[in-house]
Amino acid sequence: MTASDNVARTLVREHAAAARFQPFAAACGIGDMAAAYRVQSAFVDLLSRAPAARPAGYKIGLTSPRMQAMCGVDQPIAGVVLANRIHRSGATIRTSEYGRLGIEFEIAVLLGRDVPPRSSPYTMESVGDAVEGVCAAVELVDDRHADYKAFDILSVVADNSWNAGIVLGDFASSWPDLRAVEGIAHRNGVELDRGFGRDVLGHPFASLAWLANHLAASSRGLRRGEIVMTGSLVPTRFPAAGEDYRFSVAGIGDVTLKIGG
């Protein structure tokens, strides 16, 4: 058993116990991003052994200036989305099933063809050709009451970049310029915040290109049918039981969810 496997097993136990998140990378010998992603891979492998928990796509985090400022970092991160954590619009999400539930308001893409690893970098145009649909979406994150003043990006990446699921609206097969689209988040019918597609690395497909190149660096690629969350247009919110949320993206559609206890 490798060191990554040992850390991954510890993460499984901590999530099961809803233990508070504490930075662990330095103590576990995780000294760089490559090591953090090795632990993430081992952790996801353990999680995907549950029924219907096959990897079904990816999340990309920390793609907007406001999200990077919130966490004090200057680069995106990736995590794996599992099939048994995908919810449809209108779902009830219960806070009791998470250490601390956070929600992020995003544009998701559905891939219509493979994006294989290659030596030349992908651009937003070349990955955009592989996109079959886009939709308004919400990422569910579980930061387990992390202290953001002591944010440790290596520990977060190892912990699957805190992905705990996604909520998807209906995919649209045609869409306006995603750079210019505006997304508006509502809580209990009242506007909460708003952002634009350009807030995600300049364009959601630029975020997708970053992911394709990140995976290609380790000889991996994206596959047809996978879903990719391209990053939050506005900072993370921490919902309370009894609240209703709606995220609407102009020219694409909306997604809703209810928060239970």
PyRosetta script that sets phi, psi and omega in degrees:
from pyrosetta import init, pose_from_sequence

init()
pose = pose_from_sequence("MTASDNVARTLVREHAAAARFQPFAAACGIGDMAAAYRVQSAFVDLLSRAPAARPAGYKIGLTSPRMQAMCGVDQPIAGVVLANRIHRSGATIRTSEYGRLGIEFEIAVLLGRDVPPRSSPYTMESVGDAVEGVCAAVELVDDRHADYKAFDILSVVADNSWNAGIVLGDFASSWPDLRAVEGIAHRNGVELDRGFGRDVLGHPFASLAWLANHLAASSRGLRRGEIVMTGSLVPTRFPAAGEDYRFSVAGIGDVTLKIGG")
pose.set_psi(1, 132.9)
pose.set_omega(1, -177.4)
pose.set_phi(2, -83.0)
pose.set_psi(2, 168.3)
pose.set_omega(2, 176.0)
pose.set_phi(3, -61.9)
pose.set_psi(3, -37.3)
pose.set_omega(3, 177.8)
pose.set_phi(4, -61.9)
pose.set_psi(4, -40.2)
pose.set_omega(4, 178.7)
pose.set_phi(5, -62.6)
pose.set_psi(5, -40.5)
pose.set_omega(5, -179.8)
pose.set_phi(6, -63.8)
pose.set_psi(6, -43.7)
pose.set_omega(6, 178.5)
pose.set_phi(7, -65.4)
pose.set_psi(7, -40.0)
pose.set_omega(7, 179.5)
pose.set_phi(8, -61.1)
pose.set_psi(8, -42.0)
pose.set_omega(8, 178.6)
pose.set_phi(9, -64.4)
pose.set_psi(9, -38.1)
pose.set_omega(9, 176.5)
pose.set_phi(10, -63.4)
pose.set_psi(10, -40.8)
pose.set_omega(10, 178.1)
pose.set_phi(11, -62.0)
pose.set_psi(11, -40.6)
pose.set_omega(11, 177.4)
pose.set_phi(12, -59.7)
pose.set_psi(12, -43.9)
pose.set_omega(12, -179.9)
pose.set_phi(13, -66.0)
pose.set_psi(13, -40.1)
pose.set_omega(13, -178.7)
pose.set_phi(14, -66.4)
pose.set_psi(14, -40.9)
pose.set_omega(14, 177.2)
pose.set_phi(15, -64.3)
pose.set_psi(15, -42.0)
pose.set_omega(15, -179.9)
pose.set_phi(16, -61.6)
pose.set_psi(16, -33.0)
pose.set_omega(16, -179.4)
pose.set_phi(17, -91.3)
pose.set_psi(17, 0.2)
pose.set_omega(17, -176.2)
pose.set_phi(18, 53.5)
pose.set_psi(18, 38.2)
pose.set_omega(18, 179.3)
pose.set_phi(19, -69.7)
pose.set_psi(19, 146.0)
pose.set_omega(19, 179.1)
pose.set_phi(20, -63.9)
pose.set_psi(20, 140.1)
pose.set_omega(20, 179.5)
pose.set_phi(21, -70.7)
pose.set_psi(21, 129.1)
pose.set_omega(21, 174.4)
pose.set_phi(22, -128.9)
pose.set_psi(22, 137.4)
pose.set_omega(22, 177.2)
pose.set_phi(23, -55.9)
pose.set_psi(23, 133.6)
pose.set_omega(23, -174.5)
pose.set_phi(24, -133.2)
pose.set_psi(24, -6.8)
pose.set_omega(24, -172.0)
pose.set_phi(25, -57.3)
pose.set_psi(25, -50.1)
pose.set_omega(25, -176.2)
pose.set_phi(26, -62.2)
pose.set_psi(26, -43.2)
pose.set_omega(26, -178.2)
pose.set_phi(27, -67.2)
pose.set_psi(27, -26.1)
pose.set_omega(27, -178.0)
pose.set_phi(28, -98.1)
pose.set_psi(28, 6.6)
pose.set_omega(28, 177.8)
pose.set_phi(29, 77.0)
pose.set_psi(29, 20.4)
pose.set_omega(29, 177.6)
pose.set_phi(30, -88.5)
pose.set_psi(30, 99.5)
pose.set_omega(30, -170.5)
pose.set_phi(31, -100.1)
pose.set_psi(31, -9.8)
pose.set_omega(31, -179.5)
pose.set_phi(32, -154.6)
pose.set_psi(32, 176.5)
pose.set_omega(32, -177.0)
pose.set_phi(33, -63.2)
pose.set_psi(33, -37.9)
pose.set_omega(33, -179.7)
pose.set_phi(34, -59.5)
pose.set_psi(34, -42.8)
pose.set_omega(34, 178.6)
pose.set_phi(35, -67.1)
pose.set_psi(35, -38.3)
pose.set_omega(35, 178.9)
pose.set_phi(36, -63.3)
pose.set_psi(36, -41.3)
pose.set_omega(36, 179.1)
pose.set_phi(37, -71.2)
pose.set_psi(37, -27.1)
pose.set_omega(37, 174.5)
pose.set_phi(38, -66.0)
pose.set_psi(38, -41.5)
pose.set_omega(38, 176.2)
pose.set_phi(39, -65.0)
pose.set_psi(39, -43.1)
pose.set_omega(39, 178.0)
pose.set_phi(40, -55.7)
pose.set_psi(40, -44.8)
pose.set_omega(40, -179.8)
pose.set_phi(41, -60.5)
pose.set_psi(41, -42.6)
pose.set_omega(41, 179.1)
pose.set_phi(42, -67.3)
pose.set_psi(42, -38.3)
pose.set_omega(42, 179.0)
pose.set_phi(43, -65.5)
pose.set_psi(43, -46.6)
pose.set_omega(43, 179.3)
pose.set_phi(44, -63.4)
pose.set_psi(44, -37.0)
pose.set_omega(44, 178.0)
pose.set_phi(45, -59.9)
pose.set_psi(45, -40.9)
pose.set_omega(45, 177.9)
pose.set_phi(46, -67.9)
pose.set_psi(46, -43.4)
pose.set_omega(46, -179.8)
pose.set_phi(47, -64.2)
pose.set_psi(47, -36.0)
pose.set_omega(47, -174.4)
pose.set_phi(48, -76.3)
pose.set_psi(48, -1.1)
pose.set_omega(48, 175.3)
pose.set_phi(49, -80.0)
pose.set_psi(49, -12.2)
pose.set_omega(49, 176.2)
pose.set_phi(50, -70.9)
pose.set_psi(50, 156.5)
pose.set_omega(50, -179.5)
pose.set_phi(51, -56.2)
pose.set_psi(51, 133.3)
pose.set_omega(51, 175.1)
pose.set_phi(52, 61.6)
pose.set_psi(52, 22.6)
pose.set_omega(52, -175.0)
pose.set_phi(53, -102.0)
pose.set_psi(53, 29.8)
pose.set_omega(53, -179.3)
pose.set_phi(54, -65.5)
pose.set_psi(54, 149.3)
pose.set_omega(54, 173.2)
pose.set_phi(55, -59.6)
pose.set_psi(55, 132.4)
pose.set_omega(55, -175.8)
pose.set_phi(56, -126.1)
pose.set_psi(56, 2.9)
pose.set_omega(56, -179.4)
pose.set_phi(57, 160.3)
pose.set_psi(57, -158.3)
pose.set_omega(57, -174.1)
pose.set_phi(58, -141.7)
pose.set_psi(58, 156.2)
pose.set_omega(58, 166.2)
pose.set_phi(59, -112.6)
pose.set_psi(59, 145.0)
pose.set_omega(59, 171.6)
pose.set_phi(60, -116.8)
pose.set_psi(60, 126.8)
pose.set_omega(60, -177.3)
pose.set_phi(61, -117.6)
pose.set_psi(61, 165.3)
pose.set_omega(61, 176.0)
pose.set_phi(62, 57.4)
pose.set_psi(62, 50.5)
pose.set_omega(62, -178.6)
pose.set_phi(63, -102.5)
pose.set_psi(63, -13.7)
pose.set_omega(63, -178.7)
pose.set_phi(64, -108.7)
pose.set_psi(64, 152.3)
pose.set_omega(64, 177.9)
pose.set_phi(65, -55.4)
pose.set_psi(65, -38.1)
pose.set_omega(65, -178.6)
pose.set_phi(66, -69.4)
pose.set_psi(66, -38.3)
pose.set_omega(66, 177.6)
pose.set_phi(67, -68.8)
pose.set_psi(67, -39.7)
pose.set_omega(67, 178.9)
pose.set_phi(68, -66.2)
pose.set_psi(68, -38.2)
pose.set_omega(68, 177.6)
pose.set_phi(69, -65.8)
pose.set_psi(69, -38.4)
pose.set_omega(69, 179.7)
pose.set_phi(70, -59.6)
pose.set_psi(70, -36.8)
pose.set_omega(70, -174.8)
pose.set_phi(71, -104.2)
pose.set_psi(71, -5.3)
pose.set_omega(71, 177.3)
pose.set_phi(72, 69.8)
pose.set_psi(72, 37.0)
pose.set_omega(72, 179.1)
pose.set_phi(73, -129.8)
pose.set_psi(73, 169.2)
pose.set_omega(73, -176.0)
pose.set_phi(74, -131.1)
pose.set_psi(74, 24.2)
pose.set_omega(74, -179.9)
pose.set_phi(75, -149.1)
pose.set_psi(75, 152.5)
pose.set_omega(75, 177.0)
pose.set_phi(76, -72.3)
pose.set_psi(76, 165.5)
pose.set_omega(76, 174.0)
pose.set_phi(77, -136.8)
pose.set_psi(77, 162.0)
pose.set_omega(77, -178.5)
pose.set_phi(78, -126.8)
pose.set_psi(78, 155.1)
pose.set_omega(78, 173.7)
pose.set_phi(79, -146.9)
pose.set_psi(79, 171.8)
pose.set_omega(79, -177.0)
pose.set_phi(80, -105.5)
pose.set_psi(80, 135.9)
pose.set_omega(80, 175.4)
pose.set_phi(81, -97.9)
pose.set_psi(81, 129.1)
pose.set_omega(81, 179.4)
pose.set_phi(82, -97.0)
pose.set_psi(82, 145.9)
pose.set_omega(82, -174.3)
pose.set_phi(83, -60.6)
pose.set_psi(83, -35.4)
pose.set_omega(83, -177.6)
pose.set_phi(84, -77.6)
pose.set_psi(84, 2.7)
pose.set_omega(84, 177.6)
pose.set_phi(85, -113.9)
pose.set_psi(85, 14.6)
pose.set_omega(85, 177.7)
pose.set_phi(86, -95.8)
pose.set_psi(86, 125.6)
pose.set_omega(86, -178.9)
pose.set_phi(87, -118.6)
pose.set_psi(87, 153.0)
pose.set_omega(87, 176.0)
pose.set_phi(88, -92.9)
pose.set_psi(88, 158.6)
pose.set_omega(88, 177.8)
pose.set_phi(89, -52.0)
pose.set_psi(89, 138.6)
pose.set_omega(89, -177.9)
pose.set_phi(90, 95.6)
pose.set_psi(90, -3.8)
pose.set_omega(90, -177.8)
pose.set_phi(91, -64.6)
pose.set_psi(91, 151.6)
pose.set_omega(91, 170.8)
pose.set_phi(92, -99.1)
pose.set_psi(92, 122.7)
pose.set_omega(92, -179.4)
pose.set_phi(93, -108.9)
pose.set_psi(93, 124.3)
pose.set_omega(93, -174.4)
pose.set_phi(94, -98.7)
pose.set_psi(94, 125.1)
pose.set_omega(94, -178.4)
pose.set_phi(95, -62.9)
pose.set_psi(95, -27.1)
pose.set_omega(95, -177.3)
pose.set_phi(96, -66.7)
pose.set_psi(96, -14.6)
pose.set_omega(96, -178.5)
pose.set_phi(97, -90.3)
pose.set_psi(97, 5.3)
pose.set_omega(97, -177.2)
pose.set_phi(98, -134.2)
pose.set_psi(98, 156.9)
pose.set_omega(98, 173.8)
pose.set_phi(99, -64.3)
pose.set_psi(99, -56.4)
pose.set_omega(99, 166.5)
pose.set_phi(100, -147.5)
pose.set_psi(100, 119.2)
pose.set_omega(100, -176.9)
pose.set_phi(101, -81.9)
pose.set_psi(101, 130.0)
pose.set_omega(101, 169.7)
pose.set_phi(102, -120.6)
pose.set_psi(102, 154.2)
pose.set_omega(102, 177.9)
pose.set_phi(103, -128.8)
pose.set_psi(103, 142.0)
pose.set_omega(103, -179.1)
pose.set_phi(104, -130.4)
pose.set_psi(104, 142.2)
pose.set_omega(104, -169.3)
pose.set_phi(105, -105.9)
pose.set_psi(105, 117.9)
pose.set_omega(105, -165.1)
pose.set_phi(106, -139.4)
pose.set_psi(106, 173.2)
pose.set_omega(106, 167.4)
pose.set_phi(107, -108.6)
pose.set_psi(107, 122.9)
pose.set_omega(107, 177.9)
pose.set_phi(108, -101.4)
pose.set_psi(108, 150.9)
pose.set_omega(108, 176.8)
pose.set_phi(109, -123.4)
pose.set_psi(109, 147.8)
pose.set_omega(109, 175.3)
pose.set_phi(110, -110.6)
pose.set_psi(110, 126.4)
pose.set_omega(110, -177.5)
pose.set_phi(111, -85.1)
pose.set_psi(111, 131.3)
pose.set_omega(111, 179.0)
pose.set_phi(112, -95.7)
pose.set_psi(112, -9.3)
pose.set_omega(112, 175.6)
pose.set_phi(113, -154.3)
pose.set_psi(113, 166.8)
pose.set_omega(113, -179.9)
pose.set_phi(114, -67.7)
pose.set_psi(114, 150.3)
pose.set_omega(114, 170.4)
pose.set_phi(115, -123.0)
pose.set_psi(115, 86.8)
pose.set_omega(115, -172.2)
pose.set_phi(116, -75.1)
pose.set_psi(116, 160.4)
pose.set_omega(116, 175.6)
pose.set_phi(117, -64.1)
pose.set_psi(117, 144.9)
pose.set_omega(117, 177.5)
pose.set_phi(118, -152.7)
pose.set_psi(118, 164.8)
pose.set_omega(118, -176.1)
pose.set_phi(119, -78.0)
pose.set_psi(119, -33.0)
pose.set_omega(119, 179.6)
pose.set_phi(120, -85.3)
pose.set_psi(120, 140.6)
pose.set_omega(120, -176.2)
pose.set_phi(121, -64.9)
pose.set_psi(121, 144.8)
pose.set_omega(121, 171.9)
pose.set_phi(122, -78.4)
pose.set_psi(122, 149.2)
pose.set_omega(122, 173.9)
pose.set_phi(123, -113.3)
pose.set_psi(123, 169.7)
pose.set_omega(123, 178.6)
pose.set_phi(124, -63.3)
pose.set_psi(124, -29.5)
pose.set_omega(124, 178.7)
pose.set_phi(125, -71.2)
pose.set_psi(125, -43.8)
pose.set_omega(125, -176.6)
pose.set_phi(126, -70.5)
pose.set_psi(126, -36.4)
pose.set_omega(126, 176.8)
pose.set_phi(127, -77.0)
pose.set_psi(127, -29.0)
pose.set_omega(127, 178.8)
pose.set_phi(128, -61.5)
pose.set_psi(128, -29.8)
pose.set_omega(128, 178.0)
pose.set_phi(129, -65.1)
pose.set_psi(129, -19.9)
pose.set_omega(129, -178.7)
pose.set_phi(130, -91.0)
pose.set_psi(130, -5.3)
pose.set_omega(130, -175.5)
pose.set_phi(131, -83.9)
pose.set_psi(131, 126.1)
pose.set_omega(131, 179.7)
pose.set_phi(132, -95.5)
pose.set_psi(132, -30.6)
pose.set_omega(132, -177.8)
pose.set_phi(133, -157.5)
pose.set_psi(133, 158.8)
pose.set_omega(133, 176.0)
pose.set_phi(134, -134.0)
pose.set_psi(134, 153.4)
pose.set_omega(134, 178.3)
pose.set_phi(135, -153.4)
pose.set_psi(135, 161.2)
pose.set_omega(135, 169.5)
pose.set_phi(136, -72.9)
pose.set_psi(136, 139.5)
pose.set_omega(136, -174.7)
pose.set_phi(137, -150.4)
pose.set_psi(137, 160.9)
pose.set_omega(137, 175.3)
pose.set_phi(138, -126.3)
pose.set_psi(138, 128.6)
pose.set_omega(138, 172.5)
pose.set_phi(139, -91.1)
pose.set_psi(139, 138.1)
pose.set_omega(139, 173.0)
pose.set_phi(140, -97.0)
pose.set_psi(140, 123.6)
pose.set_omega(140, 177.9)
pose.set_phi(141, -118.9)
pose.set_psi(141, 149.8)
pose.set_omega(141, 177.1)
pose.set_phi(142, -126.4)
pose.set_psi(142, 99.8)
pose.set_omega(142, -179.0)
pose.set_phi(143, -91.1)
pose.set_psi(143, 0.0)
pose.set_omega(143, 176.9)
pose.set_phi(144, 47.6)
pose.set_psi(144, 46.5)
pose.set_omega(144, 176.4)
pose.set_phi(145, 59.3)
pose.set_psi(145, 40.1)
pose.set_omega(145, 178.4)
pose.set_phi(146, -63.7)
pose.set_psi(146, 150.2)
pose.set_omega(146, 174.5)
pose.set_phi(147, -91.7)
pose.set_psi(147, 108.7)
pose.set_omega(147, -175.5)
pose.set_phi(148, -70.2)
pose.set_psi(148, -15.2)
pose.set_omega(148, 175.0)
pose.set_phi(149, -72.5)
pose.set_psi(149, -19.5)
pose.set_omega(149, 178.6)
pose.set_phi(150, -116.7)
pose.set_psi(150, 34.9)
pose.set_omega(150, -176.6)
pose.set_phi(151, -60.9)
pose.set_psi(151, 127.4)
pose.set_omega(151, -179.6)
pose.set_phi(152, -122.9)
pose.set_psi(152, 105.3)
pose.set_omega(152, -172.6)
pose.set_phi(153, -62.4)
pose.set_psi(153, -34.6)
pose.set_omega(153, -179.2)
pose.set_phi(154, -66.0)
pose.set_psi(154, -40.8)
pose.set_omega(154, 178.3)
pose.set_phi(155, -66.8)
pose.set_psi(155, -39.5)
pose.set_omega(155, -179.9)
pose.set_phi(156, -64.7)
pose.set_psi(156, -45.9)
pose.set_omega(156, 178.6)
pose.set_phi(157, -60.0)
pose.set_psi(157, -44.9)
pose.set_omega(157, 179.4)
pose.set_phi(158, -59.4)
pose.set_psi(158, -33.8)
pose.set_omega(158, 179.5)
pose.set_phi(159, -85.7)
pose.set_psi(159, 37.4)
pose.set_omega(159, 179.4)
pose.set_phi(160, 55.2)
pose.set_psi(160, 34.4)
pose.set_omega(160, 177.6)
pose.set_phi(161, 52.1)
pose.set_psi(161, 29.9)
pose.set_omega(161, 174.7)
pose.set_phi(162, 65.0)
pose.set_psi(162, 14.1)
pose.set_omega(162, 178.7)
pose.set_phi(163, -68.3)
pose.set_psi(163, 131.5)
pose.set_omega(163, 178.3)
pose.set_phi(164, -126.4)
pose.set_psi(164, 10.1)
pose.set_omega(164, 178.1)
pose.set_phi(165, 136.3)
pose.set_psi(165, 178.1)
pose.set_omega(165, 179.3)
pose.set_phi(166, -144.4)
pose.set_psi(166, 156.6)
pose.set_omega(166, 173.9)
pose.set_phi(167, -123.6)
pose.set_psi(167, 125.1)
pose.set_omega(167, -172.2)
pose.set_phi(168, -113.2)
pose.set_psi(168, 137.6)
pose.set_omega(168, 166.4)
pose.set_phi(169, -81.5)
pose.set_psi(169, -170.0)
pose.set_omega(169, 177.7)
pose.set_phi(170, -79.3)
pose.set_psi(170, 135.8)
pose.set_omega(170, 178.9)
pose.set_phi(171, -73.8)
pose.set_psi(171, 133.8)
pose.set_omega(171, 174.3)
pose.set_phi(172, -96.6)
pose.set_psi(172, 138.0)
pose.set_omega(172, -179.0)
pose.set_phi(173, -88.7)
pose.set_psi(173, -8.2)
pose.set_omega(173, 173.2)
pose.set_phi(174, -140.0)
pose.set_psi(174, 152.9)
pose.set_omega(174, -173.7)
pose.set_phi(175, -156.6)
pose.set_psi(175, 157.4)
pose.set_omega(175, 176.9)
pose.set_phi(176, -77.0)
pose.set_psi(176, -175.4)
pose.set_omega(176, 177.4)
pose.set_phi(177, -60.9)
pose.set_psi(177, 112.8)
pose.set_omega(177, -175.4)
pose.set_phi(178, -69.3)
pose.set_psi(178, -17.6)
pose.set_omega(178, 176.4)
pose.set_phi(179, -66.0)
pose.set_psi(179, -35.0)
pose.set_omega(179, -172.6)
pose.set_phi(180, -96.9)
pose.set_psi(180, -13.1)
pose.set_omega(180, -174.9)
pose.set_phi(181, -65.3)
pose.set_psi(181, 145.6)
pose.set_omega(181, 179.3)
pose.set_phi(182, -107.7)
pose.set_psi(182, 133.9)
pose.set_omega(182, 175.6)
pose.set_phi(183, -111.8)
pose.set_psi(183, 133.4)
pose.set_omega(183, -177.9)
pose.set_phi(184, -123.8)
pose.set_psi(184, 126.0)
pose.set_omega(184, 178.3)
pose.set_phi(185, -99.1)
pose.set_psi(185, 134.3)
pose.set_omega(185, 178.0)
pose.set_phi(186, -121.6)
pose.set_psi(186, 143.4)
pose.set_omega(186, 171.7)
pose.set_phi(187, -122.3)
pose.set_psi(187, 121.3)
pose.set_omega(187, -178.3)
pose.set_phi(188, 51.9)
pose.set_psi(188, 39.5)
pose.set_omega(188, 175.2)
pose.set_phi(189, 82.8)
pose.set_psi(189, -1.8)
pose.set_omega(189, -178.3)
pose.set_phi(190, -110.5)
pose.set_psi(190, 133.5)
pose.set_omega(190, -179.6)
pose.set_phi(191, -57.4)
pose.set_psi(191, 133.1)
pose.set_omega(191, -178.5)
pose.set_phi(192, -104.3)
pose.set_psi(192, -43.9)
pose.set_omega(192, -178.4)
pose.set_phi(193, -170.2)
pose.set_psi(193, 169.0)
pose.set_omega(193, 177.2)
pose.set_phi(194, -149.8)
pose.set_psi(194, 156.7)
pose.set_omega(194, 178.0)
pose.set_phi(195, -157.6)
pose.set_psi(195, 176.1)
pose.set_omega(195, -177.3)
pose.set_phi(196, -120.9)
pose.set_psi(196, 158.8)
pose.set_omega(196, 177.1)
pose.set_phi(197, -57.3)
pose.set_psi(197, -31.3)
pose.set_omega(197, -179.8)
pose.set_phi(198, -69.0)
pose.set_psi(198, -13.6)
pose.set_omega(198, 178.2)
pose.set_phi(199, -73.1)
pose.set_psi(199, -10.4)
pose.set_omega(199, -179.6)
pose.set_phi(200, -102.3)
pose.set_psi(200, 87.2)
pose.set_omega(200, -179.4)
pose.set_phi(201, 53.6)
pose.set_psi(201, 26.3)
pose.set_omega(201, 179.9)
pose.set_phi(202, 93.0)
pose.set_psi(202, -25.1)
pose.set_omega(202, -179.5)
pose.set_phi(203, -172.6)
pose.set_psi(203, 138.3)
pose.set_omega(203, 178.4)
pose.set_phi(204, -55.5)
pose.set_psi(204, -31.5)
pose.set_omega(204, 178.8)
pose.set_phi(205, -74.0)
pose.set_psi(205, -22.7)
pose.set_omega(205, 172.4)
pose.set_phi(206, -67.0)
pose.set_psi(206, -36.3)
pose.set_omega(206, 174.7)
pose.set_phi(207, -64.5)
pose.set_psi(207, -42.3)
pose.set_omega(207, 178.0)
pose.set_phi(208, -63.2)
pose.set_psi(208, -39.4)
pose.set_omega(208, 177.6)
pose.set_phi(209, -63.9)
pose.set_psi(209, -40.5)
pose.set_omega(209, 176.7)
pose.set_phi(210, -57.0)
pose.set_psi(210, -44.6)
pose.set_omega(210, -179.6)
pose.set_phi(211, -63.7)
pose.set_psi(211, -45.4)
pose.set_omega(211, -179.8)
pose.set_phi(212, -58.6)
pose.set_psi(212, -40.7)
pose.set_omega(212, 180.0)
pose.set_phi(213, -74.0)
pose.set_psi(213, -35.0)
pose.set_omega(213, 175.6)
pose.set_phi(214, -61.4)
pose.set_psi(214, -45.2)
pose.set_omega(214, 179.9)
pose.set_phi(215, -69.2)
pose.set_psi(215, -39.6)
pose.set_omega(215, -178.8)
pose.set_phi(216, -61.3)
pose.set_psi(216, -29.0)
pose.set_omega(216, 179.9)
pose.set_phi(217, -63.1)
pose.set_psi(217, -21.7)
pose.set_omega(217, 175.8)
pose.set_phi(218, -116.2)
pose.set_psi(218, 28.1)
pose.set_omega(218, 175.2)
pose.set_phi(219, 60.6)
pose.set_psi(219, 34.2)
pose.set_omega(219, 175.6)
pose.set_phi(220, -118.1)
pose.set_psi(220, 164.1)
pose.set_omega(220, -179.8)
pose.set_phi(221, -143.8)
pose.set_psi(221, 177.7)
pose.set_omega(221, 174.9)
pose.set_phi(222, -93.6)
pose.set_psi(222, 152.8)
pose.set_omega(222, -176.0)
pose.set_phi(223, -122.3)
pose.set_psi(223, 150.3)
pose.set_omega(223, 175.3)
pose.set_phi(224, -53.5)
pose.set_psi(224, 136.1)
pose.set_omega(224, 179.2)
pose.set_phi(225, 91.8)
pose.set_psi(225, -11.9)
pose.set_omega(225, 178.8)
pose.set_phi(226, -76.1)
pose.set_psi(226, 151.9)
pose.set_omega(226, 178.7)
pose.set_phi(227, -110.4)
pose.set_psi(227, 136.0)
pose.set_omega(227, 179.1)
pose.set_phi(228, -125.3)
pose.set_psi(228, 125.4)
pose.set_omega(228, 172.7)
pose.set_phi(229, -86.7)
pose.set_psi(229, 122.5)
pose.set_omega(229, -168.1)
pose.set_phi(230, -90.7)
pose.set_psi(230, -4.8)
pose.set_omega(230, 177.1)
pose.set_phi(231, 121.8)
pose.set_psi(231, 149.8)
pose.set_omega(231, -173.4)
pose.set_phi(232, -78.1)
pose.set_psi(232, 135.5)
pose.set_omega(232, 177.3)
pose.set_phi(233, -76.6)
pose.set_psi(233, -21.3)
pose.set_omega(233, -179.1)
pose.set_phi(234, -136.7)
pose.set_psi(234, 162.3)
pose.set_omega(234, -178.8)
pose.set_phi(235, -62.6)
pose.set_psi(235, 155.6)
pose.set_omega(235, 179.9)
pose.set_phi(236, -56.6)
pose.set_psi(236, 141.4)
pose.set_omega(236, 173.5)
pose.set_phi(237, -117.2)
pose.set_psi(237, 150.7)
pose.set_omega(237, -179.1)
pose.set_phi(238, -115.4)
pose.set_psi(238, 99.9)
pose.set_omega(238, -171.0)
pose.set_phi(239, -77.3)
pose.set_psi(239, 162.5)
pose.set_omega(239, 177.1)
pose.set_phi(240, -119.2)
pose.set_psi(240, 153.4)
pose.set_omega(240, 179.1)
pose.set_phi(241, -56.2)
pose.set_psi(241, 138.6)
pose.set_omega(241, 179.3)
pose.set_phi(242, 96.3)
pose.set_psi(242, -7.3)
pose.set_omega(242, -179.5)
pose.set_phi(243, -90.2)
pose.set_psi(243, 148.6)
pose.set_omega(243, 173.9)
pose.set_phi(244, -115.4)
pose.set_psi(244, 140.6)
pose.set_omega(244, -179.6)
pose.set_phi(245, -126.6)
pose.set_psi(245, 144.4)
pose.set_omega(245, 172.8)
pose.set_phi(246, -136.4)
pose.set_psi(246, 134.5)
pose.set_omega(246, 175.9)
pose.set_phi(247, -123.3)
pose.set_psi(247, 119.2)
pose.set_omega(247, -177.2)
pose.set_phi(248, -114.1)
pose.set_psi(248, 132.4)
pose.set_omega(248, 177.3)
pose.set_phi(249, -117.6)
pose.set_psi(249, 120.4)
pose.set_omega(249, -175.1)
pose.set_phi(250, -57.1)
pose.set_psi(250, 130.4)
pose.set_omega(250, 177.4)
pose.set_phi(251, 79.6)
pose.set_psi(251, -0.3)
pose.set_omega(251, -178.6)
pose.set_phi(252, -122.4)
pose.set_psi(252, -49.3)
pose.set_omega(252, -178.8)
pose.set_phi(253, 141.4)
pose.set_psi(253, -165.0)
pose.set_omega(253, -179.0)
pose.set_phi(254, -138.3)
pose.set_psi(254, 171.5)
pose.set_omega(254, 178.3)
pose.set_phi(255, -141.9)
pose.set_psi(255, 141.9)
pose.set_omega(255, -179.3)
pose.set_phi(256, -129.2)
pose.set_psi(256, 155.6)
pose.set_omega(256, 172.5)
pose.set_phi(257, -154.4)
pose.set_psi(257, 153.5)
pose.set_omega(257, 176.4)
pose.set_phi(258, -111.7)
pose.set_psi(258, 146.4)
pose.set_omega(258, -180.0)
pose.set_phi(259, -106.3)
pose.set_psi(259, 119.9)
pose.set_omega(259, 176.8)
pose.set_phi(260, -104.1)
pose.set_psi(260, 173.5)
pose.set_omega(260, -177.7)
pose.set_phi(261, -86.4)
pose.dump_pdb("model.pdb")
